[in-house]
Protein backbone atom coordinates (compact mmCIF):
# COMPACT_ATOMS: atom_id res chain seq x y z
CA UNK A 1 0.00 0.00 0.00
CA UNK A 2 1.33 3.39 -0.99
CA UNK A 3 0.19 6.41 1.00
CA UNK A 4 0.15 9.78 -0.77
CA UNK A 5 0.31 12.87 1.47
CA UNK A 6 -2.14 15.47 0.19
CA UNK A 7 -2.03 19.23 0.52
CA UNK A 8 -5.68 19.62 1.55
CA UNK A 9 -7.43 20.84 4.70
CA UNK A 10 -9.83 17.89 4.90
CA UNK A 11 -8.23 15.00 3.03
CA UNK A 12 -4.68 14.46 4.27
CA UNK A 13 -3.91 11.09 2.64
CA UNK A 14 -4.87 8.94 -0.32
CA UNK A 15 -3.95 5.25 -0.27
CA UNK A 16 -3.09 3.33 -3.43
CA UNK A 17 -3.61 -0.42 -3.07
CA UNK A 18 -2.59 -3.01 -5.61
CA UNK A 19 -5.26 -5.62 -6.33
CA UNK A 20 -3.08 -8.30 -4.68
CA UNK A 21 -2.89 -6.17 -1.50
CA UNK A 22 -6.68 -5.70 -1.55
CA UNK A 23 -7.15 -9.47 -1.91
CA UNK A 24 -4.95 -10.11 1.16
CA UNK A 25 -7.29 -8.08 3.39
CA UNK A 26 -9.60 -10.55 5.10
CA UNK A 27 -13.25 -10.60 4.04
CA UNK A 28 -14.25 -9.78 7.64
CA UNK A 29 -12.54 -6.40 7.13
CA UNK A 30 -14.12 -5.56 3.74
CA UNK A 31 -17.62 -4.53 2.74
CA UNK A 32 -19.40 -2.25 0.28
CA UNK A 33 -20.94 1.17 0.78
CA UNK A 34 -24.62 1.04 1.73
CA UNK A 35 -25.54 3.80 -0.74
CA UNK A 36 -23.78 2.15 -3.72
CA UNK A 37 -22.77 -1.52 -3.66
CA UNK A 38 -20.16 -0.92 -6.41
CA UNK A 39 -18.03 1.11 -3.95
CA UNK A 40 -15.67 -0.92 -1.80
CA UNK A 41 -15.02 -0.13 1.86
CA UNK A 42 -12.50 -1.64 4.27
CA UNK A 43 -10.58 -1.39 7.49
CA UNK A 44 -7.06 -0.88 6.14
CA UNK A 45 -4.11 -2.54 7.86
CA UNK A 46 -2.50 -0.34 10.49
CA UNK A 47 -5.45 2.08 10.85
CA UNK A 48 -7.50 0.33 13.53
CA UNK A 49 -11.27 0.71 13.32
CA UNK A 50 -11.34 3.56 10.78
CA UNK A 51 -13.51 2.62 7.81
CA UNK A 52 -12.08 3.75 4.46
CA UNK A 53 -14.05 4.14 1.21
CA UNK A 54 -12.89 3.62 -2.35
CA UNK A 55 -12.60 6.89 -4.35
CA UNK A 56 -12.56 8.89 -1.10
CA UNK A 57 -9.70 7.37 0.83
CA UNK A 58 -8.20 4.71 -1.42
CA UNK A 59 -7.88 3.57 -5.02
CA UNK A 60 -7.28 -0.02 -6.14
CA UNK A 61 -5.00 -0.54 -9.14
CA UNK A 62 -4.31 -3.65 -11.20
CA UNK A 63 -0.89 -5.17 -10.45
CA UNK A 64 -0.22 -5.98 -14.10
CA UNK A 65 -1.25 -2.78 -15.87
CA UNK A 66 1.21 0.07 -16.48
CA UNK A 67 0.92 3.10 -14.22
CA UNK A 68 1.26 6.75 -15.18
CA UNK A 69 1.79 9.86 -13.09
CA UNK A 70 -1.32 11.98 -12.57
CA UNK A 71 -2.20 15.11 -10.66
CA UNK A 72 -4.82 14.88 -7.91
CA UNK A 73 -7.22 17.83 -8.09
CA UNK A 74 -9.67 19.05 -5.45
CA UNK A 75 -11.49 22.40 -5.44
CA UNK A 76 -9.65 23.50 -8.61
CA UNK A 77 -6.20 23.02 -7.04
CA UNK A 78 -3.59 20.29 -7.39
CA UNK A 79 -3.20 18.73 -3.94
CA UNK A 80 -0.81 15.91 -4.81
CA UNK A 81 0.44 13.42 -7.36
CA UNK A 82 -0.09 9.69 -7.75
CA UNK A 83 0.93 6.85 -10.03
CA UNK A 84 -2.07 4.76 -10.99
CA UNK A 85 -3.48 2.95 -14.03
CA UNK A 86 -5.60 4.71 -16.63
CA UNK A 87 -8.49 2.35 -15.82
CA UNK A 88 -8.33 3.25 -12.10
CA UNK A 89 -8.24 6.96 -13.00
CA UNK A 90 -11.35 6.66 -15.15
CA UNK A 91 -13.17 4.62 -12.50
CA UNK A 92 -12.36 7.20 -9.81
CA UNK A 93 -13.38 10.16 -11.96
CA UNK A 94 -16.71 8.52 -12.80
CA UNK A 95 -17.59 7.48 -9.24
CA UNK A 96 -20.50 9.19 -7.54
CA UNK A 97 -18.58 9.47 -4.25
CA UNK A 98 -15.25 10.71 -5.68
CA UNK A 99 -13.68 13.54 -3.70
CA UNK A 100 -10.87 14.08 -6.20
CA UNK A 101 -10.45 14.48 -9.91
CA UNK A 102 -7.37 12.70 -11.19
CA UNK A 103 -5.92 14.18 -14.35
CA UNK A 104 -3.12 16.30 -15.72
CA UNK A 105 -1.41 19.57 -14.86
CA UNK A 106 1.68 21.42 -16.16
CA UNK A 107 3.95 18.96 -14.32
CA UNK A 108 2.39 15.72 -15.59
CA UNK A 109 1.56 16.85 -19.15
CA UNK A 110 3.30 20.16 -19.94
CA UNK A 111 2.47 19.99 -23.66
CA UNK A 112 -1.19 20.64 -22.81
CA UNK A 113 -0.32 23.90 -21.02
CA UNK A 114 1.80 25.77 -23.62
N, C-alpha and C positions, 0 to 999 in steps of 0.2 A: 504494500500500500504506500503510495506516495502522497504526502500532504503538502499542499500548496498554501503558503501564507498569502492572504489577500489584504489589500489596502482598502478596507471598507469598515464603516462604523458598526455594522450589524453582523455581517458574515466575515469571520476572521480566517477561516480555513475552508479549503475544498479538497476532498480526498479522491484520489484516482486509484481505483481497484482494478486489477487484471481479473479476467473471468475466472482463472484458476484460484485466485485469492478469494473471490466471492464464493466459489464452490466449497472452499475449505471451511467457511463459516457454517457452524451447525444449524440445521433446520429449526431448532428451538430458538435460535437468535435472529431468524429472518421471518419477514411477513410481507404483506402488501399494504398500501395505503387504503384506508376505508373509503375514501372519496373517489379513488381510481385504482382498480386492481392491477393495472399495467405498471404502476409505480412501485418499485421495490423499497423496502424499509428494513433496517437491521440495527442491532447493537454491534458496533464495530469493536474489534479487539483493542483493548487498552483504554476504552472510554467508559467503562462501567455500564450504568443503566441509562445512558443517553441514547435515545432513539434517533437514528439518522435516516433521511429520506433521499432517494435518488433524485437527481436534478436540483436539489437544494443544498445538500451536504456532500454528496458523492456522485461519481460517474464511474460506470463499469465499462472497461475497454476490452476488446478481444486481444488475447495474447499473441495471435498470429498475424494480425493486420498491421501494416506500417502506421506509425504515428507521425503527426506533424505538429509544429508549434503554432499555437493559437493564442490570441488575446482574450482575456475574460473581461467582459463589459458588464457594468451595472450602473444604472442611472446616468448613462451617456459618458461614463468615464472608464478607462482601463484600470482594473483593480488587481491584475495579475496576469500571469502567463501559464499555460499548461501544454503538455504534449499528450494528445489523445488521437484516436482514429477519426477519420471523416464521418464514419457511420455514427459514432458516439456523439460527435458534434451536432449532427443533424437531429439525432434523437433528443438530445438535450434542448436544442433550440425549438423543437416542436412540442415539447412537453407542456402540459397545462399548469404545472407547478414550478416551472423553471424560474429561478431567481436571477440567472445570469444569461447573457447572450455570449456565445463563444464564436469569435470570428477573427477578423484581421485588423491590424492597425499599422502605422508607419514602420514599426519594428519588424512585424511578422511578414508583411507584404508591401515593401516600400514602393514598388512599381505602381500600385494603385493610388498613391498619394502624391504623385508628381504634379 
